């Protein structure tokens, strides 16, 4: 019976860890990655315009 109790406790700990990971990904990691990628693209476009000039028709 003790083995079954420890399995339930392990599942609770795993679910708690999954929720913490989900919140970390959705609140912190994905917004940070999106912001960095947009700024990175803008920086690349800015530097290419400085080095090669504005695009022409």
Beta strands, then each sheet from edge to edge (+ up, - down):
end
